[in-house]
Amino acid sequence: MKSFLPNDNDQYYELPPVGGAHTLITEQAVELALNSLSLDNTPGPDKLSFGAVRLLWKLDKERVVRLMKDAIRTGRHPAVLN
């Protein structure tokens, strides 16, 4: 959850209750996380370049936010198939 830091104005930040972390995911938090990373990063095991992720963000922000919330809420993250 390193990429979804609390608001700079929050002096005292506490983790949400168990099962509530997904409530911290907002469009602004995802956009901040995406814009804080370098486009020069190499693709991971999924072979998806960061440029492709940013393009998807531009095309469908709502879907990306929903994917992030659901992944964190359920604890399920798609496996990379080789």
mmCIF file of the N, C-alpha and C atoms, coordinates in Angstrom:
data_MODEL
# 
_entry.id   MODEL 
# 
loop_
_atom_site.group_PDB 
_atom_site.id 
_atom_site.type_symbol 
_atom_site.label_atom_id 
_atom_site.label_alt_id 
_atom_site.label_comp_id 
_atom_site.label_asym_id 
_atom_site.label_entity_id 
_atom_site.label_seq_id 
_atom_site.pdbx_PDB_ins_code 
_atom_site.Cartn_x 
_atom_site.Cartn_y 
_atom_site.Cartn_z 
_atom_site.occupancy 
_atom_site.B_iso_or_equiv 
_atom_site.pdbx_formal_charge 
_atom_site.auth_seq_id 
_atom_site.auth_comp_id 
_atom_site.auth_asym_id 
_atom_site.auth_atom_id 
_atom_site.pdbx_PDB_model_num 
ATOM 1   N N  . MET A 1 1  ? 0.808   -1.184  0.000   1.00 0.00 ? 1  MET A N  1 
ATOM 2   C CA . MET A 1 1  ? 0.000   0.000   0.000   1.00 0.00 ? 1  MET A CA 1 
ATOM 3   C C  . MET A 1 1  ? 0.858   1.257   0.000   1.00 0.00 ? 1  MET A C  1 
ATOM 4   N N  . LYS A 1 2  ? 2.121   1.111   -0.237  1.00 0.00 ? 2  LYS A N  1 
ATOM 5   C CA . LYS A 1 2  ? 3.058   2.212   -0.242  1.00 0.00 ? 2  LYS A CA 1 
ATOM 6   C C  . LYS A 1 2  ? 2.656   3.321   -1.211  1.00 0.00 ? 2  LYS A C  1 
ATOM 7   N N  . SER A 1 3  ? 2.076   2.979   -2.340  1.00 0.00 ? 3  SER A N  1 
ATOM 8   C CA . SER A 1 3  ? 1.729   3.982   -3.338  1.00 0.00 ? 3  SER A CA 1 
ATOM 9   C C  . SER A 1 3  ? 0.501   4.799   -2.967  1.00 0.00 ? 3  SER A C  1 
ATOM 10  N N  . PHE A 1 4  ? -0.270  4.352   -2.006  1.00 0.00 ? 4  PHE A N  1 
ATOM 11  C CA . PHE A 1 4  ? -1.490  5.054   -1.630  1.00 0.00 ? 4  PHE A CA 1 
ATOM 12  C C  . PHE A 1 4  ? -1.318  5.679   -0.250  1.00 0.00 ? 4  PHE A C  1 
ATOM 13  N N  . LEU A 1 5  ? -0.483  6.686   -0.203  1.00 0.00 ? 5  LEU A N  1 
ATOM 14  C CA . LEU A 1 5  ? -0.189  7.346   1.048   1.00 0.00 ? 5  LEU A CA 1 
ATOM 15  C C  . LEU A 1 5  ? -1.330  8.261   1.462   1.00 0.00 ? 5  LEU A C  1 
ATOM 16  N N  . PRO A 1 6  ? -1.433  8.550   2.757   1.00 0.00 ? 6  PRO A N  1 
ATOM 17  C CA . PRO A 1 6  ? -2.476  9.461   3.221   1.00 0.00 ? 6  PRO A CA 1 
ATOM 18  C C  . PRO A 1 6  ? -2.236  10.870  2.696   1.00 0.00 ? 6  PRO A C  1 
ATOM 19  N N  . ASN A 1 7  ? -3.251  11.675  2.771   1.00 0.00 ? 7  ASN A N  1 
ATOM 20  C CA . ASN A 1 7  ? -3.187  13.066  2.379   1.00 0.00 ? 7  ASN A CA 1 
ATOM 21  C C  . ASN A 1 7  ? -2.089  13.758  3.189   1.00 0.00 ? 7  ASN A C  1 
ATOM 22  N N  . ASP A 1 8  ? -1.347  14.681  2.572   1.00 0.00 ? 8  ASP A N  1 
ATOM 23  C CA . ASP A 1 8  ? -0.269  15.394  3.268   1.00 0.00 ? 8  ASP A CA 1 
ATOM 24  C C  . ASP A 1 8  ? -0.772  16.156  4.488   1.00 0.00 ? 8  ASP A C  1 
ATOM 25  N N  . ASN A 1 9  ? -2.047  16.514  4.500   1.00 0.00 ? 9  ASN A N  1 
ATOM 26  C CA . ASN A 1 9  ? -2.602  17.257  5.630   1.00 0.00 ? 9  ASN A CA 1 
ATOM 27  C C  . ASN A 1 9  ? -2.940  16.354  6.809   1.00 0.00 ? 9  ASN A C  1 
ATOM 28  N N  . ASP A 1 10 ? -2.896  15.054  6.620   1.00 0.00 ? 10 ASP A N  1 
ATOM 29  C CA . ASP A 1 10 ? -3.209  14.112  7.696   1.00 0.00 ? 10 ASP A CA 1 
ATOM 30  C C  . ASP A 1 10 ? -1.989  13.933  8.584   1.00 0.00 ? 10 ASP A C  1 
ATOM 31  N N  . GLN A 1 11 ? -2.035  14.514  9.770   1.00 0.00 ? 11 GLN A N  1 
ATOM 32  C CA . GLN A 1 11 ? -0.912  14.377  10.692  1.00 0.00 ? 11 GLN A CA 1 
ATOM 33  C C  . GLN A 1 11 ? -0.931  13.027  11.382  1.00 0.00 ? 11 GLN A C  1 
ATOM 34  N N  . TYR A 1 12 ? -2.089  12.532  11.689  1.00 0.00 ? 12 TYR A N  1 
ATOM 35  C CA . TYR A 1 12 ? -2.218  11.286  12.425  1.00 0.00 ? 12 TYR A CA 1 
ATOM 36  C C  . TYR A 1 12 ? -3.019  10.310  11.585  1.00 0.00 ? 12 TYR A C  1 
ATOM 37  N N  . TYR A 1 13 ? -2.308  9.413   10.974  1.00 0.00 ? 13 TYR A N  1 
ATOM 38  C CA . TYR A 1 13 ? -2.947  8.470   10.073  1.00 0.00 ? 13 TYR A CA 1 
ATOM 39  C C  . TYR A 1 13 ? -2.953  7.088   10.696  1.00 0.00 ? 13 TYR A C  1 
ATOM 40  N N  . GLU A 1 14 ? -4.105  6.460   10.677  1.00 0.00 ? 14 GLU A N  1 
ATOM 41  C CA . GLU A 1 14 ? -4.227  5.098   11.182  1.00 0.00 ? 14 GLU A CA 1 
ATOM 42  C C  . GLU A 1 14 ? -4.695  4.209   10.050  1.00 0.00 ? 14 GLU A C  1 
ATOM 43  N N  . LEU A 1 15 ? -4.225  2.970   10.059  1.00 0.00 ? 15 LEU A N  1 
ATOM 44  C CA . LEU A 1 15 ? -4.683  2.023   9.055   1.00 0.00 ? 15 LEU A CA 1 
ATOM 45  C C  . LEU A 1 15 ? -6.168  1.781   9.239   1.00 0.00 ? 15 LEU A C  1 
ATOM 46  N N  . PRO A 1 16 ? -6.899  1.553   8.155   1.00 0.00 ? 16 PRO A N  1 
ATOM 47  C CA . PRO A 1 16 ? -8.318  1.266   8.281   1.00 0.00 ? 16 PRO A CA 1 
ATOM 48  C C  . PRO A 1 16 ? -8.519  -0.074  8.963   1.00 0.00 ? 16 PRO A C  1 
ATOM 49  N N  . PRO A 1 17 ? -9.717  -0.327  9.466   1.00 0.00 ? 17 PRO A N  1 
ATOM 50  C CA . PRO A 1 17 ? -9.973  -1.626  10.084  1.00 0.00 ? 17 PRO A CA 1 
ATOM 51  C C  . PRO A 1 17 ? -9.794  -2.743  9.060   1.00 0.00 ? 17 PRO A C  1 
ATOM 52  N N  . VAL A 1 18 ? -9.545  -3.944  9.555   1.00 0.00 ? 18 VAL A N  1 
ATOM 53  C CA . VAL A 1 18 ? -9.365  -5.097  8.673   1.00 0.00 ? 18 VAL A CA 1 
ATOM 54  C C  . VAL A 1 18 ? -10.548 -5.152  7.718   1.00 0.00 ? 18 VAL A C  1 
ATOM 55  N N  . GLY A 1 19 ? -10.233 -5.314  6.446   1.00 0.00 ? 19 GLY A N  1 
ATOM 56  C CA . GLY A 1 19 ? -11.275 -5.382  5.433   1.00 0.00 ? 19 GLY A CA 1 
ATOM 57  C C  . GLY A 1 19 ? -11.705 -4.026  4.909   1.00 0.00 ? 19 GLY A C  1 
ATOM 58  N N  . GLY A 1 20 ? -11.082 -2.946  5.387   1.00 0.00 ? 20 GLY A N  1 
ATOM 59  C CA . GLY A 1 20 ? -11.510 -1.623  4.962   1.00 0.00 ? 20 GLY A CA 1 
ATOM 60  C C  . GLY A 1 20 ? -10.489 -0.863  4.139   1.00 0.00 ? 20 GLY A C  1 
ATOM 61  N N  . ALA A 1 21 ? -9.356  -1.483  3.817   1.00 0.00 ? 21 ALA A N  1 
ATOM 62  C CA . ALA A 1 21 ? -8.297  -0.781  3.083   1.00 0.00 ? 21 ALA A CA 1 
ATOM 63  C C  . ALA A 1 21 ? -8.773  -0.294  1.716   1.00 0.00 ? 21 ALA A C  1 
ATOM 64  N N  . HIS A 1 22 ? -9.679  -1.033  1.096   1.00 0.00 ? 22 HIS A N  1 
ATOM 65  C CA . HIS A 1 22 ? -10.143 -0.638  -0.243  1.00 0.00 ? 22 HIS A CA 1 
ATOM 66  C C  . HIS A 1 22 ? -10.859 0.708   -0.230  1.00 0.00 ? 22 HIS A C  1 
ATOM 67  N N  . THR A 1 23 ? -11.341 1.125   0.930   1.00 0.00 ? 23 THR A N  1 
ATOM 68  C CA . THR A 1 23 ? -12.046 2.407   0.995   1.00 0.00 ? 23 THR A CA 1 
ATOM 69  C C  . THR A 1 23 ? -11.102 3.592   0.817   1.00 0.00 ? 23 THR A C  1 
ATOM 70  N N  . LEU A 1 24 ? -9.794  3.352   0.962   1.00 0.00 ? 24 LEU A N  1 
ATOM 71  C CA . LEU A 1 24 ? -8.821  4.427   0.782   1.00 0.00 ? 24 LEU A CA 1 
ATOM 72  C C  . LEU A 1 24 ? -8.502  4.676   -0.688  1.00 0.00 ? 24 LEU A C  1 
ATOM 73  N N  . ILE A 1 25 ? -8.893  3.757   -1.548  1.00 0.00 ? 25 ILE A N  1 
ATOM 74  C CA . ILE A 1 25 ? -8.575  3.877   -2.972  1.00 0.00 ? 25 ILE A CA 1 
ATOM 75  C C  . ILE A 1 25 ? -9.548  4.856   -3.616  1.00 0.00 ? 25 ILE A C  1 
ATOM 76  N N  . THR A 1 26 ? -8.998  5.944   -4.114  1.00 0.00 ? 26 THR A N  1 
ATOM 77  C CA . THR A 1 26 ? -9.790  6.954   -4.813  1.00 0.00 ? 26 THR A CA 1 
ATOM 78  C C  . THR A 1 26 ? -9.146  7.215   -6.164  1.00 0.00 ? 26 THR A C  1 
ATOM 79  N N  . GLU A 1 27 ? -9.868  7.887   -7.023  1.00 0.00 ? 27 GLU A N  1 
ATOM 80  C CA . GLU A 1 27 ? -9.302  8.229   -8.327  1.00 0.00 ? 27 GLU A CA 1 
ATOM 81  C C  . GLU A 1 27 ? -8.045  9.076   -8.149  1.00 0.00 ? 27 GLU A C  1 
ATOM 82  N N  . GLN A 1 28 ? -8.086  9.995   -7.201  1.00 0.00 ? 28 GLN A N  1 
ATOM 83  C CA . GLN A 1 28 ? -6.937  10.864  -6.967  1.00 0.00 ? 28 GLN A CA 1 
ATOM 84  C C  . GLN A 1 28 ? -5.742  10.063  -6.457  1.00 0.00 ? 28 GLN A C  1 
ATOM 85  N N  . ALA A 1 29 ? -5.973  9.081   -5.579  1.00 0.00 ? 29 ALA A N  1 
ATOM 86  C CA . ALA A 1 29 ? -4.876  8.266   -5.038  1.00 0.00 ? 29 ALA A CA 1 
ATOM 87  C C  . ALA A 1 29 ? -4.233  7.428   -6.133  1.00 0.00 ? 29 ALA A C  1 
ATOM 88  N N  . VAL A 1 30 ? -5.048  6.836   -7.000  1.00 0.00 ? 30 VAL A N  1 
ATOM 89  C CA . VAL A 1 30 ? -4.506  6.022   -8.087  1.00 0.00 ? 30 VAL A CA 1 
ATOM 90  C C  . VAL A 1 30 ? -3.734  6.903   -9.061  1.00 0.00 ? 30 VAL A C  1 
ATOM 91  N N  . GLU A 1 31 ? -4.289  8.056   -9.388  1.00 0.00 ? 31 GLU A N  1 
ATOM 92  C CA . GLU A 1 31 ? -3.610  8.957   -10.322 1.00 0.00 ? 31 GLU A CA 1 
ATOM 93  C C  . GLU A 1 31 ? -2.273  9.427   -9.745  1.00 0.00 ? 31 GLU A C  1 
ATOM 94  N N  . LEU A 1 32 ? -2.246  9.759   -8.469  1.00 0.00 ? 32 LEU A N  1 
ATOM 95  C CA . LEU A 1 32 ? -0.999  10.172  -7.827  1.00 0.00 ? 32 LEU A CA 1 
ATOM 96  C C  . LEU A 1 32 ? 0.026   9.044   -7.890  1.00 0.00 ? 32 LEU A C  1 
ATOM 97  N N  . ALA A 1 33 ? -0.401  7.824   -7.615  1.00 0.00 ? 33 ALA A N  1 
ATOM 98  C CA . ALA A 1 33 ? 0.514   6.678   -7.662  1.00 0.00 ? 33 ALA A CA 1 
ATOM 99  C C  . ALA A 1 33 ? 1.044   6.463   -9.079  1.00 0.00 ? 33 ALA A C  1 
ATOM 100 N N  . LEU A 1 34 ? 0.164   6.548   -10.071 1.00 0.00 ? 34 LEU A N  1 
ATOM 101 C CA . LEU A 1 34 ? 0.593   6.336   -11.461 1.00 0.00 ? 34 LEU A CA 1 
ATOM 102 C C  . LEU A 1 34 ? 1.551   7.418   -11.930 1.00 0.00 ? 34 LEU A C  1 
ATOM 103 N N  . ASN A 1 35 ? 1.293   8.645   -11.529 1.00 0.00 ? 35 ASN A N  1 
ATOM 104 C CA . ASN A 1 35 ? 2.135   9.746   -11.983 1.00 0.00 ? 35 ASN A CA 1 
ATOM 105 C C  . ASN A 1 35 ? 3.445   9.845   -11.216 1.00 0.00 ? 35 ASN A C  1 
ATOM 106 N N  . SER A 1 36 ? 3.566   9.123   -10.108 1.00 0.00 ? 36 SER A N  1 
ATOM 107 C CA . SER A 1 36 ? 4.801   9.189   -9.326  1.00 0.00 ? 36 SER A CA 1 
ATOM 108 C C  . SER A 1 36 ? 5.833   8.163   -9.806  1.00 0.00 ? 36 SER A C  1 
ATOM 109 N N  . LEU A 1 37 ? 5.443   7.303   -10.721 1.00 0.00 ? 37 LEU A N  1 
ATOM 110 C CA . LEU A 1 37 ? 6.355   6.269   -11.224 1.00 0.00 ? 37 LEU A CA 1 
ATOM 111 C C  . LEU A 1 37 ? 6.933   6.676   -12.573 1.00 0.00 ? 37 LEU A C  1 
ATOM 112 N N  . SER A 1 38 ? 8.109   6.176   -12.861 1.00 0.00 ? 38 SER A N  1 
ATOM 113 C CA . SER A 1 38 ? 8.810   6.504   -14.101 1.00 0.00 ? 38 SER A CA 1 
ATOM 114 C C  . SER A 1 38 ? 8.288   5.667   -15.269 1.00 0.00 ? 38 SER A C  1 
ATOM 115 N N  . LEU A 1 39 ? 8.197   6.298   -16.415 1.00 0.00 ? 39 LEU A N  1 
ATOM 116 C CA . LEU A 1 39 ? 7.815   5.583   -17.633 1.00 0.00 ? 39 LEU A CA 1 
ATOM 117 C C  . LEU A 1 39 ? 8.936   4.667   -18.110 1.00 0.00 ? 39 LEU A C  1 
ATOM 118 N N  . ASP A 1 40 ? 10.126  4.838   -17.552 1.00 0.00 ? 40 ASP A N  1 
ATOM 119 C CA . ASP A 1 40 ? 11.285  4.045   -17.970 1.00 0.00 ? 40 ASP A CA 1 
ATOM 120 C C  . ASP A 1 40 ? 11.344  2.670   -17.305 1.00 0.00 ? 40 ASP A C  1 
ATOM 121 N N  . ASN A 1 41 ? 10.409  2.381   -16.385 1.00 0.00 ? 41 ASN A N  1 
ATOM 122 C CA . ASN A 1 41 ? 10.418  1.074   -15.725 1.00 0.00 ? 41 ASN A CA 1 
ATOM 123 C C  . ASN A 1 41 ? 10.197  -0.030  -16.745 1.00 0.00 ? 41 ASN A C  1 
ATOM 124 N N  . THR A 1 42 ? 10.891  -1.129  -16.546 1.00 0.00 ? 42 THR A N  1 
ATOM 125 C CA . THR A 1 42 ? 10.715  -2.269  -17.443 1.00 0.00 ? 42 THR A CA 1 
ATOM 126 C C  . THR A 1 42 ? 9.483   -3.062  -17.030 1.00 0.00 ? 42 THR A C  1 
ATOM 127 N N  . PRO A 1 43 ? 8.840   -3.733  -17.968 1.00 0.00 ? 43 PRO A N  1 
ATOM 128 C CA . PRO A 1 43 ? 7.655   -4.531  -17.634 1.00 0.00 ? 43 PRO A CA 1 
ATOM 129 C C  . PRO A 1 43 ? 8.003   -5.628  -16.637 1.00 0.00 ? 43 PRO A C  1 
ATOM 130 N N  . GLY A 1 44 ? 7.046   -5.948  -15.784 1.00 0.00 ? 44 GLY A N  1 
ATOM 131 C CA . GLY A 1 44 ? 7.220   -7.025  -14.820 1.00 0.00 ? 44 GLY A CA 1 
ATOM 132 C C  . GLY A 1 44 ? 6.869   -8.361  -15.442 1.00 0.00 ? 44 GLY A C  1 
ATOM 133 N N  . PRO A 1 45 ? 6.580   -9.351  -14.599 1.00 0.00 ? 45 PRO A N  1 
ATOM 134 C CA . PRO A 1 45 ? 6.259   -10.690 -15.104 1.00 0.00 ? 45 PRO A CA 1 
ATOM 135 C C  . PRO A 1 45 ? 5.050   -10.711 -16.045 1.00 0.00 ? 45 PRO A C  1 
ATOM 136 N N  . ASP A 1 46 ? 4.149   -9.723  -15.891 1.00 0.00 ? 46 ASP A N  1 
ATOM 137 C CA . ASP A 1 46 ? 2.961   -9.693  -16.744 1.00 0.00 ? 46 ASP A CA 1 
ATOM 138 C C  . ASP A 1 46 ? 3.252   -9.123  -18.126 1.00 0.00 ? 46 ASP A C  1 
ATOM 139 N N  . LYS A 1 47 ? 4.474   -8.599  -18.322 1.00 0.00 ? 47 LYS A N  1 
ATOM 140 C CA . LYS A 1 47 ? 4.923   -8.037  -19.596 1.00 0.00 ? 47 LYS A CA 1 
ATOM 141 C C  . LYS A 1 47 ? 4.118   -6.810  -20.033 1.00 0.00 ? 47 LYS A C  1 
ATOM 142 N N  . LEU A 1 48 ? 3.423   -6.199  -19.084 1.00 0.00 ? 48 LEU A N  1 
ATOM 143 C CA . LEU A 1 48 ? 2.626   -5.007  -19.362 1.00 0.00 ? 48 LEU A CA 1 
ATOM 144 C C  . LEU A 1 48 ? 3.479   -3.783  -19.059 1.00 0.00 ? 48 LEU A C  1 
ATOM 145 N N  . SER A 1 49 ? 3.756   -2.972  -20.071 1.00 0.00 ? 49 SER A N  1 
ATOM 146 C CA . SER A 1 49 ? 4.588   -1.787  -19.861 1.00 0.00 ? 49 SER A CA 1 
ATOM 147 C C  . SER A 1 49 ? 3.810   -0.738  -19.080 1.00 0.00 ? 49 SER A C  1 
ATOM 148 N N  . PHE A 1 50 ? 4.559   0.117   -18.400 1.00 0.00 ? 50 PHE A N  1 
ATOM 149 C CA . PHE A 1 50 ? 3.910   1.165   -17.623 1.00 0.00 ? 50 PHE A CA 1 
ATOM 150 C C  . PHE A 1 50 ? 3.206   2.163   -18.534 1.00 0.00 ? 50 PHE A C  1 
ATOM 151 N N  . GLY A 1 51 ? 3.749   2.359   -19.730 1.00 0.00 ? 51 GLY A N  1 
ATOM 152 C CA . GLY A 1 51 ? 3.083   3.230   -20.696 1.00 0.00 ? 51 GLY A CA 1 
ATOM 153 C C  . GLY A 1 51 ? 1.694   2.718   -21.042 1.00 0.00 ? 51 GLY A C  1 
ATOM 154 N N  . ALA A 1 52 ? 1.555   1.389   -21.131 1.00 0.00 ? 52 ALA A N  1 
ATOM 155 C CA . ALA A 1 52 ? 0.244   0.793   -21.416 1.00 0.00 ? 52 ALA A CA 1 
ATOM 156 C C  . ALA A 1 52 ? -0.717  1.021   -20.252 1.00 0.00 ? 52 ALA A C  1 
ATOM 157 N N  . VAL A 1 53 ? -0.206  0.936   -19.039 1.00 0.00 ? 53 VAL A N  1 
ATOM 158 C CA . VAL A 1 53 ? -1.049  1.172   -17.863 1.00 0.00 ? 53 VAL A CA 1 
ATOM 159 C C  . VAL A 1 53 ? -1.525  2.619   -17.853 1.00 0.00 ? 53 VAL A C  1 
ATOM 160 N N  . ARG A 1 54 ? -0.639  3.542   -18.160 1.00 0.00 ? 54 ARG A N  1 
ATOM 161 C CA . ARG A 1 54 ? -1.042  4.953   -18.201 1.00 0.00 ? 54 ARG A CA 1 
ATOM 162 C C  . ARG A 1 54 ? -2.049  5.211   -19.325 1.00 0.00 ? 54 ARG A C  1 
ATOM 163 N N  . LEU A 1 55 ? -1.894  4.539   -20.446 1.00 0.00 ? 55 LEU A N  1 
ATOM 164 C CA . LEU A 1 55 ? -2.855  4.687   -21.538 1.00 0.00 ? 55 LEU A CA 1 
ATOM 165 C C  . LEU A 1 55 ? -4.223  4.177   -21.105 1.00 0.00 ? 55 LEU A C  1 
ATOM 166 N N  . LEU A 1 56 ? -4.241  3.027   -20.452 1.00 0.00 ? 56 LEU A N  1 
ATOM 167 C CA . LEU A 1 56 ? -5.500  2.497   -19.931 1.00 0.00 ? 56 LEU A CA 1 
ATOM 168 C C  . LEU A 1 56 ? -6.128  3.486   -18.957 1.00 0.00 ? 56 LEU A C  1 
ATOM 169 N N  . TRP A 1 57 ? -5.298  4.112   -18.131 1.00 0.00 ? 57 TRP A N  1 
ATOM 170 C CA . TRP A 1 57 ? -5.798  5.108   -17.178 1.00 0.00 ? 57 TRP A CA 1 
ATOM 171 C C  . TRP A 1 57 ? -6.494  6.251   -17.917 1.00 0.00 ? 57 TRP A C  1 
ATOM 172 N N  . LYS A 1 58 ? -5.877  6.727   -18.985 1.00 0.00 ? 58 LYS A N  1 
ATOM 173 C CA . LYS A 1 58 ? -6.475  7.824   -19.751 1.00 0.00 ? 58 LYS A CA 1 
ATOM 174 C C  . LYS A 1 58 ? -7.801  7.402   -20.390 1.00 0.00 ? 58 LYS A C  1 
ATOM 175 N N  . LEU A 1 59 ? -7.888  6.148   -20.801 1.00 0.00 ? 59 LEU A N  1 
ATOM 176 C CA . LEU A 1 59 ? -9.081  5.673   -21.498 1.00 0.00 ? 59 LEU A CA 1 
ATOM 177 C C  . LEU A 1 59 ? -10.234 5.310   -20.558 1.00 0.00 ? 59 LEU A C  1 
ATOM 178 N N  . ASP A 1 60 ? -9.918  4.787   -19.368 1.00 0.00 ? 60 ASP A N  1 
ATOM 179 C CA . ASP A 1 60 ? -10.994 4.294   -18.499 1.00 0.00 ? 60 ASP A CA 1 
ATOM 180 C C  . ASP A 1 60 ? -10.584 4.325   -17.028 1.00 0.00 ? 60 ASP A C  1 
ATOM 181 N N  . LYS A 1 61 ? -10.513 5.531   -16.466 1.00 0.00 ? 61 LYS A N  1 
ATOM 182 C CA . LYS A 1 61 ? -10.106 5.702   -15.068 1.00 0.00 ? 61 LYS A CA 1 
ATOM 183 C C  . LYS A 1 61 ? -11.002 4.926   -14.108 1.00 0.00 ? 61 LYS A C  1 
ATOM 184 N N  . GLU A 1 62 ? -12.285 4.985   -14.363 1.00 0.00 ? 62 GLU A N  1 
ATOM 185 C CA . GLU A 1 62 ? -13.233 4.324   -13.462 1.00 0.00 ? 62 GLU A CA 1 
ATOM 186 C C  . GLU A 1 62 ? -12.956 2.825   -13.345 1.00 0.00 ? 62 GLU A C  1 
ATOM 187 N N  . ARG A 1 63 ? -12.668 2.190   -14.449 1.00 0.00 ? 63 ARG A N  1 
ATOM 188 C CA . ARG A 1 63 ? -12.402 0.745   -14.437 1.00 0.00 ? 63 ARG A CA 1 
ATOM 189 C C  . ARG A 1 63 ? -11.107 0.425   -13.688 1.00 0.00 ? 63 ARG A C  1 
ATOM 190 N N  . VAL A 1 64 ? -10.082 1.253   -13.858 1.00 0.00 ? 64 VAL A N  1 
ATOM 191 C CA . VAL A 1 64 ? -8.817  1.021   -13.168 1.00 0.00 ? 64 VAL A CA 1 
ATOM 192 C C  . VAL A 1 64 ? -9.005  1.164   -11.658 1.00 0.00 ? 64 VAL A C  1 
ATOM 193 N N  . VAL A 1 65 ? -9.730  2.188   -11.239 1.00 0.00 ? 65 VAL A N  1 
ATOM 194 C CA . VAL A 1 65 ? -9.989  2.389   -9.808  1.00 0.00 ? 65 VAL A CA 1 
ATOM 195 C C  . VAL A 1 65 ? -10.784 1.205   -9.256  1.00 0.00 ? 65 VAL A C  1 
ATOM 196 N N  . ARG A 1 66 ? -11.783 0.766   -9.984  1.00 0.00 ? 66 ARG A N  1 
ATOM 197 C CA . ARG A 1 66 ? -12.596 -0.372  -9.542  1.00 0.00 ? 66 ARG A CA 1 
ATOM 198 C C  . ARG A 1 66 ? -11.755 -1.643  -9.444  1.00 0.00 ? 66 ARG A C  1 
ATOM 199 N N  . LEU A 1 67 ? -10.857 -1.850  -10.392 1.00 0.00 ? 67 LEU A N  1 
ATOM 200 C CA . LEU A 1 67 ? -9.957  -3.007  -10.357 1.00 0.00 ? 67 LEU A CA 1 
ATOM 201 C C  . LEU A 1 67 ? -9.064  -2.956  -9.122  1.00 0.00 ? 67 LEU A C  1 
ATOM 202 N N  . MET A 1 68 ? -8.502  -1.778  -8.839  1.00 0.00 ? 68 MET A N  1 
ATOM 203 C CA . MET A 1 68 ? -7.641  -1.633  -7.657  1.00 0.00 ? 68 MET A CA 1 
ATOM 204 C C  . MET A 1 68 ? -8.430  -1.906  -6.373  1.00 0.00 ? 68 MET A C  1 
ATOM 205 N N  . LYS A 1 69 ? -9.609  -1.316  -6.268  1.00 0.00 ? 69 LYS A N  1 
ATOM 206 C CA . LYS A 1 69 ? -10.431 -1.523  -5.063  1.00 0.00 ? 69 LYS A CA 1 
ATOM 207 C C  . LYS A 1 69 ? -10.783 -2.993  -4.881  1.00 0.00 ? 69 LYS A C  1 
ATOM 208 N N  . ASP A 1 70 ? -11.200 -3.634  -5.957  1.00 0.00 ? 70 ASP A N  1 
ATOM 209 C CA . ASP A 1 70 ? -11.607 -5.038  -5.864  1.00 0.00 ? 70 ASP A CA 1 
ATOM 210 C C  . ASP A 1 70 ? -10.434 -5.946  -5.527  1.00 0.00 ? 70 ASP A C  1 
ATOM 211 N N  . ALA A 1 71 ? -9.264  -5.670  -6.096  1.00 0.00 ? 71 ALA A N  1 
ATOM 212 C CA . ALA A 1 71 ? -8.087  -6.487  -5.801  1.00 0.00 ? 71 ALA A CA 1 
ATOM 213 C C  . ALA A 1 71 ? -7.712  -6.374  -4.328  1.00 0.00 ? 71 ALA A C  1 
ATOM 214 N N  . ILE A 1 72 ? -7.758  -5.170  -3.793  1.00 0.00 ? 72 ILE A N  1 
ATOM 215 C CA . ILE A 1 72 ? -7.399  -4.981  -2.387  1.00 0.00 ? 72 ILE A CA 1 
ATOM 216 C C  . ILE A 1 72 ? -8.504  -5.503  -1.470  1.00 0.00 ? 72 ILE A C  1 
ATOM 217 N N  . ARG A 1 73 ? -9.758  -5.281  -1.838  1.00 0.00 ? 73 ARG A N  1 
ATOM 218 C CA . ARG A 1 73 ? -10.884 -5.728  -1.010  1.00 0.00 ? 73 ARG A CA 1 
ATOM 219 C C  . ARG A 1 73 ? -10.931 -7.243  -0.902  1.00 0.00 ? 73 ARG A C  1 
ATOM 220 N N  . THR A 1 74 ? -10.715 -7.922  -2.011  1.00 0.00 ? 74 THR A N  1 
ATOM 221 C CA . THR A 1 74 ? -10.832 -9.389  -2.023  1.00 0.00 ? 74 THR A CA 1 
ATOM 222 C C  . THR A 1 74 ? -9.511  -10.094 -1.739  1.00 0.00 ? 74 THR A C  1 
ATOM 223 N N  . GLY A 1 75 ? -8.401  -9.383  -1.890  1.00 0.00 ? 75 GLY A N  1 
ATOM 224 C CA . GLY A 1 75 ? -7.088  -10.004 -1.720  1.00 0.00 ? 75 GLY A CA 1 
ATOM 225 C C  . GLY A 1 75 ? -6.710  -10.908 -2.869  1.00 0.00 ? 75 GLY A C  1 
ATOM 226 N N  . ARG A 1 76 ? -7.437  -10.805 -3.966  1.00 0.00 ? 76 ARG A N  1 
ATOM 227 C CA . ARG A 1 76 ? -7.170  -11.625 -5.155  1.00 0.00 ? 76 ARG A CA 1 
ATOM 228 C C  . ARG A 1 76 ? -6.527  -10.775 -6.224  1.00 0.00 ? 76 ARG A C  1 
ATOM 229 N N  . HIS A 1 77 ? -5.394  -11.237 -6.689  1.00 0.00 ? 77 HIS A N  1 
ATOM 230 C CA . HIS A 1 77 ? -4.659  -10.539 -7.727  1.00 0.00 ? 77 HIS A CA 1 
ATOM 231 C C  . HIS A 1 77 ? -4.400  -11.535 -8.847  1.00 0.00 ? 77 HIS A C  1 
ATOM 232 N N  . PRO A 1 78 ? -4.801  -11.195 -10.068 1.00 0.00 ? 78 PRO A N  1 
ATOM 233 C CA . PRO A 1 78 ? -4.658  -12.152 -11.167 1.00 0.00 ? 78 PRO A CA 1 
ATOM 234 C C  . PRO A 1 78 ? -3.237  -12.676 -11.291 1.00 0.00 ? 78 PRO A C  1 
ATOM 235 N N  . ALA A 1 79 ? -3.122  -13.942 -11.505 1.00 0.00 ? 79 ALA A N  1 
ATOM 236 C CA . ALA A 1 79 ? -1.818  -14.562 -11.697 1.00 0.00 ? 79 ALA A CA 1 
ATOM 237 C C  . ALA A 1 79 ? -1.337  -14.310 -13.120 1.00 0.00 ? 79 ALA A C  1 
ATOM 238 N N  . VAL A 1 80 ? -0.043  -14.283 -13.287 1.00 0.00 ? 80 VAL A N  1 
ATOM 239 C CA . VAL A 1 80 ? 0.558   -14.128 -14.602 1.00 0.00 ? 80 VAL A CA 1 
ATOM 240 C C  . VAL A 1 80 ? 0.764   -15.532 -15.174 1.00 0.00 ? 80 VAL A C  1 
ATOM 241 N N  . LEU A 1 81 ? 0.185   -15.749 -16.328 1.00 0.00 ? 81 LEU A N  1 
ATOM 242 C CA . LEU A 1 81 ? 0.334   -17.062 -16.974 1.00 0.00 ? 81 LEU A CA 1 
ATOM 243 C C  . LEU A 1 81 ? 1.448   -16.980 -17.998 1.00 0.00 ? 81 LEU A C  1 
ATOM 244 N N  . ASN A 1 82 ? 2.307   -17.939 -18.004 1.00 0.00 ? 82 ASN A N  1 
ATOM 245 C CA . ASN A 1 82 ? 3.409   -17.957 -18.983 1.00 0.00 ? 82 ASN A CA 1 
ATOM 246 C C  . ASN A 1 82 ? 3.039   -18.775 -20.182 1.00 0.00 ? 82 ASN A C  1 
# 
